[in-house]
Structure formats: C-alpha cells, structure tokens
Amino acid sequence: MTIPPAAPRNEAERHLEESIASVREALSGLRYGNVSLTIHEGRVVQIDVTEKKRLKPN
C-alpha cells in the first residue's frame, strides 16, 4: 500500500512541489546536456534545458 504525498500546506510549498515536478520533467529523457535553474527570492523562476547531441566520428 502506498501513501499519497501530503497536500502542500501553503503557497510556498505548492510552488516548491510544482518546481520539483518541472525539474523532473526536464530531466526525463535527457541523455547528455544541462539543466539550469534560475532562482529569484528563493523561488524557481526559470528552467533552461540544453540538450547535446553526440555524433559518431567519421
């Protein structure tokens, strides 16, 4: 039996949970690259994903 996560108690916790979900989504399927977070006043305001494509040498 799994216990569902507790509902966020306030706006800050809700934002944190949404931010974590967005970071997970950015990481899913990424094989090579970078994920960069921009934080403003303690809140995630931007997520940049740079994906690198590896080419085989000729």
Biopython code that builds the backbone (N, CA, C, O; Angstrom):
import numpy as np
from Bio.PDB.StructureBuilder import StructureBuilder

atoms = [
    (1, "MET", "N", (0.839, -1.171, 0.000)),
    (1, "MET", "CA", (0.000, 0.000, 0.000)),
    (1, "MET", "C", (0.885, 1.236, 0.000)),
    (1, "MET", "O", (1.782, 1.360, 0.833)),
    (2, "THR", "N", (0.635, 2.150, -0.932)),
    (2, "THR", "CA", (1.403, 3.383, -0.968)),
    (2, "THR", "C", (0.592, 4.518, -0.373)),
    (2, "THR", "O", (-0.630, 4.575, -0.511)),
    (3, "ILE", "N", (1.290, 5.404, 0.281)),
    (3, "ILE", "CA", (0.642, 6.545, 0.903)),
    (3, "ILE", "C", (0.812, 7.739, -0.038)),
    (3, "ILE", "O", (1.939, 8.063, -0.413)),
    (4, "PRO", "N", (-0.281, 8.396, -0.427)),
    (4, "PRO", "CA", (-0.151, 9.557, -1.318)),
    (4, "PRO", "C", (0.575, 10.688, -0.612)),
    (4, "PRO", "O", (0.478, 10.825, 0.608)),
    (5, "PRO", "N", (1.312, 11.512, -1.381)),
    (5, "PRO", "CA", (2.016, 12.619, -0.736)),
    (5, "PRO", "C", (1.024, 13.591, -0.098)),
    (5, "PRO", "O", (-0.093, 13.777, -0.581)),
    (6, "ALA", "N", (1.459, 14.194, 0.981)),
    (6, "ALA", "CA", (0.596, 15.142, 1.685)),
    (6, "ALA", "C", (0.374, 16.377, 0.813)),
    (6, "ALA", "O", (1.265, 16.795, 0.073)),
    (7, "ALA", "N", (-0.793, 16.938, 0.907)),
    (7, "ALA", "CA", (-1.098, 18.157, 0.152)),
    (7, "ALA", "C", (-0.270, 19.311, 0.713)),
    (7, "ALA", "O", (-0.109, 19.430, 1.927)),
    (8, "PRO", "N", (0.257, 20.168, -0.177)),
    (8, "PRO", "CA", (1.034, 21.314, 0.310)),
    (8, "PRO", "C", (0.188, 22.181, 1.246)),
    (8, "PRO", "O", (-1.001, 22.393, 1.011)),
    (9, "ARG", "N", (0.815, 22.669, 2.296)),
    (9, "ARG", "CA", (0.085, 23.423, 3.303)),
    (9, "ARG", "C", (-0.058, 24.904, 2.956)),
    (9, "ARG", "O", (-0.976, 25.570, 3.434)),
    (10, "ASN", "N", (0.843, 25.415, 2.131)),
    (10, "ASN", "CA", (0.734, 26.829, 1.803)),
    (10, "ASN", "C", (1.246, 27.073, 0.382)),
    (10, "ASN", "O", (1.679, 26.147, -0.303)),
    (11, "GLU", "N", (1.188, 28.312, -0.039)),
    (11, "GLU", "CA", (1.580, 28.685, -1.397)),
    (11, "GLU", "C", (3.042, 28.358, -1.690)),
    (11, "GLU", "O", (3.357, 27.898, -2.788)),
    (12, "ALA", "N", (3.939, 28.585, -0.734)),
    (12, "ALA", "CA", (5.359, 28.305, -0.934)),
    (12, "ALA", "C", (5.594, 26.814, -1.163)),
    (12, "ALA", "O", (6.377, 26.442, -2.037)),
    (13, "GLU", "N", (4.939, 25.975, -0.404)),
    (13, "GLU", "CA", (5.092, 24.530, -0.567)),
    (13, "GLU", "C", (4.504, 24.073, -1.897)),
    (13, "GLU", "O", (5.064, 23.188, -2.544)),
    (14, "ARG", "N", (3.391, 24.659, -2.311)),
    (14, "ARG", "CA", (2.792, 24.318, -3.604)),
    (14, "ARG", "C", (3.742, 24.684, -4.737)),
    (14, "ARG", "O", (3.913, 23.909, -5.678)),
    (15, "HIS", "N", (4.355, 25.851, -4.653)),
    (15, "HIS", "CA", (5.312, 26.276, -5.677)),
    (15, "HIS", "C", (6.508, 25.327, -5.711)),
    (15, "HIS", "O", (6.985, 24.965, -6.787)),
    (16, "LEU", "N", (6.990, 24.926, -4.545)),
    (16, "LEU", "CA", (8.119, 24.008, -4.476)),
    (16, "LEU", "C", (7.780, 22.677, -5.135)),
    (16, "LEU", "O", (8.580, 22.151, -5.908)),
    (17, "GLU", "N", (6.614, 22.129, -4.843)),
    (17, "GLU", "CA", (6.201, 20.863, -5.448)),
    (17, "GLU", "C", (6.085, 20.994, -6.974)),
    (17, "GLU", "O", (6.493, 20.092, -7.705)),
    (18, "GLU", "N", (5.533, 22.109, -7.451)),
    (18, "GLU", "CA", (5.428, 22.326, -8.897)),
    (18, "GLU", "C", (6.814, 22.458, -9.523)),
    (18, "GLU", "O", (7.051, 21.956, -10.622)),
    (19, "SER", "N", (7.725, 23.128, -8.827)),
    (19, "SER", "CA", (9.091, 23.297, -9.330)),
    (19, "SER", "C", (9.800, 21.956, -9.438)),
    (19, "SER", "O", (10.475, 21.683, -10.430)),
    (20, "ILE", "N", (9.649, 21.123, -8.420)),
    (20, "ILE", "CA", (10.280, 19.799, -8.436)),
    (20, "ILE", "C", (9.724, 18.967, -9.586)),
    (20, "ILE", "O", (10.476, 18.276, -10.273)),
    (21, "ALA", "N", (8.419, 19.030, -9.798)),
    (21, "ALA", "CA", (7.806, 18.293, -10.909)),
    (21, "ALA", "C", (8.343, 18.798, -12.243)),
    (21, "ALA", "O", (8.574, 18.001, -13.152)),
    (22, "SER", "N", (8.543, 20.097, -12.375)),
    (22, "SER", "CA", (9.074, 20.659, -13.621)),
    (22, "SER", "C", (10.516, 20.227, -13.854)),
    (22, "SER", "O", (10.900, 19.951, -14.990)),
    (23, "VAL", "N", (11.315, 20.164, -12.799)),
    (23, "VAL", "CA", (12.700, 19.710, -12.927)),
    (23, "VAL", "C", (12.728, 18.236, -13.327)),
    (23, "VAL", "O", (13.519, 17.846, -14.185)),
    (24, "ARG", "N", (11.885, 17.424, -12.723)),
    (24, "ARG", "CA", (11.810, 16.008, -13.102)),
    (24, "ARG", "C", (11.468, 15.859, -14.580)),
    (24, "ARG", "O", (12.060, 15.041, -15.285)),
    (25, "GLU", "N", (10.505, 16.660, -15.045)),
    (25, "GLU", "CA", (10.111, 16.616, -16.454)),
    (25, "GLU", "C", (11.272, 17.020, -17.354)),
    (25, "GLU", "O", (11.483, 16.411, -18.403)),
    (26, "ALA", "N", (12.025, 18.037, -16.958)),
    (26, "ALA", "CA", (13.171, 18.494, -17.743)),
    (26, "ALA", "C", (14.246, 17.407, -17.826)),
    (26, "ALA", "O", (14.920, 17.277, -18.848)),
    (27, "LEU", "N", (14.404, 16.639, -16.767)),
    (27, "LEU", "CA", (15.425, 15.588, -16.730)),
    (27, "LEU", "C", (15.013, 14.318, -17.466)),
    (27, "LEU", "O", (15.866, 13.560, -17.926)),
    (28, "SER", "N", (13.712, 14.087, -17.579)),
    (28, "SER", "CA", (13.261, 12.845, -18.195)),
    (28, "SER", "C", (13.637, 12.831, -19.676)),
    (28, "SER", "O", (13.330, 13.761, -20.422)),
    (29, "GLY", "N", (14.286, 11.791, -20.066)),
    (29, "GLY", "CA", (14.665, 11.634, -21.466)),
    (29, "GLY", "C", (15.942, 12.356, -21.858)),
    (29, "GLY", "O", (16.418, 12.177, -22.979)),
    (30, "LEU", "N", (16.509, 13.161, -20.980)),
    (30, "LEU", "CA", (17.742, 13.878, -21.292)),
    (30, "LEU", "C", (18.922, 12.928, -21.122)),
    (30, "LEU", "O", (19.144, 12.399, -20.033)),
    (31, "ARG", "N", (19.678, 12.711, -22.194)),
    (31, "ARG", "CA", (20.827, 11.802, -22.109)),
    (31, "ARG", "C", (22.119, 12.570, -21.885)),
    (31, "ARG", "O", (22.932, 12.182, -21.045)),
    (32, "TYR", "N", (22.316, 13.652, -22.624)),
    (32, "TYR", "CA", (23.509, 14.485, -22.486)),
    (32, "TYR", "C", (23.063, 15.937, -22.490)),
    (32, "TYR", "O", (22.285, 16.347, -23.352)),
    (33, "GLY", "N", (23.538, 16.699, -21.556)),
    (33, "GLY", "CA", (23.182, 18.111, -21.560)),
    (33, "GLY", "C", (23.199, 18.713, -20.170)),
    (33, "GLY", "O", (23.793, 18.173, -19.237)),
    (34, "ASN", "N", (22.524, 19.856, -20.061)),
    (34, "ASN", "CA", (22.499, 20.614, -18.818)),
    (34, "ASN", "C", (21.080, 21.039, -18.486)),
    (34, "ASN", "O", (20.268, 21.317, -19.368)),
    (35, "VAL", "N", (20.808, 21.080, -17.199)),
    (35, "VAL", "CA", (19.566, 21.681, -16.711)),
    (35, "VAL", "C", (20.005, 22.771, -15.737)),
    (35, "VAL", "O", (20.714, 22.501, -14.768)),
    (36, "SER", "N", (19.582, 23.992, -16.001)),
    (36, "SER", "CA", (19.980, 25.136, -15.185)),
    (36, "SER", "C", (18.736, 25.780, -14.587)),
    (36, "SER", "O", (17.757, 26.039, -15.287)),
    (37, "LEU", "N", (18.788, 26.034, -13.279)),
    (37, "LEU", "CA", (17.668, 26.669, -12.592)),
    (37, "LEU", "C", (18.020, 28.113, -12.284)),
    (37, "LEU", "O", (19.139, 28.409, -11.865)),
    (38, "THR", "N", (17.076, 29.000, -12.489)),
    (38, "THR", "CA", (17.223, 30.396, -12.086)),
    (38, "THR", "C", (16.305, 30.615, -10.887)),
    (38, "THR", "O", (15.101, 30.364, -10.948)),
    (39, "ILE", "N", (16.895, 31.082, -9.813)),
    (39, "ILE", "CA", (16.179, 31.289, -8.565)),
    (39, "ILE", "C", (16.113, 32.788, -8.286)),
    (39, "ILE", "O", (17.118, 33.489, -8.402)),
    (40, "HIS", "N", (14.938, 33.275, -7.922)),
    (40, "HIS", "CA", (14.765, 34.679, -7.559)),
    (40, "HIS", "C", (13.956, 34.732, -6.266)),
    (40, "HIS", "O", (12.838, 34.221, -6.194)),
    (41, "GLU", "N", (14.535, 35.352, -5.259)),
    (41, "GLU", "CA", (13.901, 35.448, -3.948)),
    (41, "GLU", "C", (13.464, 34.084, -3.413)),
    (41, "GLU", "O", (12.374, 33.937, -2.860)),
    (42, "GLY", "N", (14.337, 33.095, -3.590)),
    (42, "GLY", "CA", (14.088, 31.766, -3.046)),
    (42, "GLY", "C", (13.101, 30.920, -3.825)),
    (42, "GLY", "O", (12.696, 29.861, -3.348)),
    (43, "ARG", "N", (12.696, 31.364, -5.030)),
    (43, "ARG", "CA", (11.729, 30.609, -5.834)),
    (43, "ARG", "C", (12.321, 30.330, -7.210)),
    (43, "ARG", "O", (13.018, 31.170, -7.778)),
    (44, "VAL", "N", (12.039, 29.152, -7.735)),
    (44, "VAL", "CA", (12.457, 28.820, -9.094)),
    (44, "VAL", "C", (11.604, 29.639, -10.053)),
    (44, "VAL", "O", (10.376, 29.557, -10.026)),
    (45, "VAL", "N", (12.261, 30.431, -10.905)),
    (45, "VAL", "CA", (11.524, 31.262, -11.852)),
    (45, "VAL", "C", (11.797, 30.858, -13.301)),
    (45, "VAL", "O", (11.075, 31.274, -14.207)),
    (46, "GLN", "N", (12.847, 30.040, -13.525)),
    (46, "GLN", "CA", (13.168, 29.646, -14.894)),
    (46, "GLN", "C", (13.945, 28.347, -14.873)),
    (46, "GLN", "O", (14.780, 28.120, -13.998)),
    (47, "ILE", "N", (13.660, 27.488, -15.856)),
    (47, "ILE", "CA", (14.404, 26.244, -16.051)),
    (47, "ILE", "C", (14.886, 26.232, -17.494)),
    (47, "ILE", "O", (14.083, 26.283, -18.426)),
    (48, "ASP", "N", (16.206, 26.164, -17.675)),
    (48, "ASP", "CA", (16.798, 26.085, -19.011)),
    (48, "ASP", "C", (17.341, 24.683, -19.221)),
    (48, "ASP", "O", (18.060, 24.148, -18.376)),
    (49, "VAL", "N", (16.992, 24.096, -20.352)),
    (49, "VAL", "CA", (17.485, 22.767, -20.698)),
    (49, "VAL", "C", (18.293, 22.895, -21.980)),
    (49, "VAL", "O", (17.792, 23.377, -22.996)),
    (50, "THR", "N", (19.552, 22.460, -21.925)),
    (50, "THR", "CA", (20.407, 22.435, -23.103)),
    (50, "THR", "C", (20.730, 20.980, -23.384)),
    (50, "THR", "O", (21.419, 20.326, -22.601)),
    (51, "GLU", "N", (20.235, 20.480, -24.491)),
    (51, "GLU", "CA", (20.473, 19.083, -24.854)),
    (51, "GLU", "C", (21.614, 19.025, -25.861)),
    (51, "GLU", "O", (21.651, 19.798, -26.818)),
    (52, "LYS", "N", (22.531, 18.114, -25.641)),
    (52, "LYS", "CA", (23.656, 17.939, -26.539)),
    (52, "LYS", "C", (23.439, 16.683, -27.352)),
    (52, "LYS", "O", (23.004, 15.660, -26.822)),
    (53, "LYS", "N", (23.734, 16.754, -28.613)),
    (53, "LYS", "CA", (23.651, 15.595, -29.496)),
    (53, "LYS", "C", (25.061, 15.091, -29.753)),
    (53, "LYS", "O", (25.911, 15.833, -30.246)),
    (54, "ARG", "N", (25.302, 13.863, -29.429)),
    (54, "ARG", "CA", (26.626, 13.259, -29.648)),
    (54, "ARG", "C", (26.632, 12.615, -31.030)),
    (54, "ARG", "O", (25.787, 11.773, -31.335)),
    (55, "LEU", "N", (27.584, 13.012, -31.858)),
    (55, "LEU", "CA", (27.725, 12.453, -33.190)),
    (55, "LEU", "C", (28.867, 11.461, -33.217)),
    (55, "LEU", "O", (29.877, 11.649, -32.538)),
    (56, "LYS", "N", (28.713, 10.402, -33.999)),
    (56, "LYS", "CA", (29.781, 9.426, -34.134)),
    (56, "LYS", "C", (30.870, 9.982, -35.038)),
    (56, "LYS", "O", (30.569, 10.613, -36.051)),
    (57, "PRO", "N", (32.133, 9.757, -34.685)),
    (57, "PRO", "CA", (33.210, 10.251, -35.553)),
    (57, "PRO", "C", (33.190, 9.520, -36.909)),
    (57, "PRO", "O", (32.797, 8.357, -37.001)),
    (58, "ASN", "N", (33.617, 10.225, -37.933)),
    (58, "ASN", "CA", (33.660, 9.609, -39.283)),
    (58, "ASN", "C", (34.792, 8.652, -39.432)),
    (58, "ASN", "O", (34.963, 8.059, -40.497)),
]
sb = StructureBuilder()
sb.init_structure("model")
sb.init_model(0)
sb.init_chain("A")
sb.init_seg("    ")
for serial, (resi, resn, name, xyz) in enumerate(atoms, 1):
    if name == "N":
        sb.init_residue(resn, " ", resi, " ")
    sb.init_atom(name, np.array(xyz, "f"), 0.0, 1.0, " ", f" {name:<3s}", serial, name[0])
structure = sb.get_structure()
